[in-house]
Amino acid sequence: MGTNTMSVTFPGGKRVDASYNGFEIETDQAMDSGGDGSAPEPFDYFLASIATCAGIYILGFCQKRGIPHEGVRLVQNWERDEKSRRLTTIRIDIEVPPGFPEKYHKALVRAAAQCSVKKTMEDPPEFVVETVTV
């Protein structure tokens, strides 16, 4: 399987798992949605991908400049339209400890904005979904 291919299986209950590049990504639904709550829900991984993507750019920014990243933390919050259940706002706060050089504050925001997950959401790809007999 190439790096541009992910396969999904249904191991039981409300579990839906993905295999990608040698990794197993387990998902489940919450108990109130009929699952066992044994793993994060797929949408949780979506949200985590945004935050961790921004995080790797922040980490890289600090490492490249030799800036200590201890005490730096990203906190992501989101809002949904209650009727449609769609996200309306995603906010990422970059928390820095006292003494973190203020001259880098705006640069951290620019670094986080380079996140490829965020950029993909801003300019989404075409989705092609079809049934294939194998």
Number of C-alpha atoms within 10 A of each C-alpha: 10 7 8 7 9 13 11 13 11 11 10 10 11 19 20 18 19 14 15 16 12 9 9 12 15 19 22 21 20 15 11 8 10 11 17 14 16 14 17 15 18 17 11 11 15 11 15 13 16 20 23 17 17 25 22 15 20 26 19 15 19 18 12 9 8 9 14 11 16 11 10 15 16 17 11 15 12 11 12 12 10 9 6 8 9 10 11 11 10 13 12 17 12 17 13 17 11 8 6 16 10 10 8 13 14 10 13 19 16 15 19 26 16 15 20 15 19 17 12 10 10 9 9 10 8 6 6 5 6 6 5 5 4 3
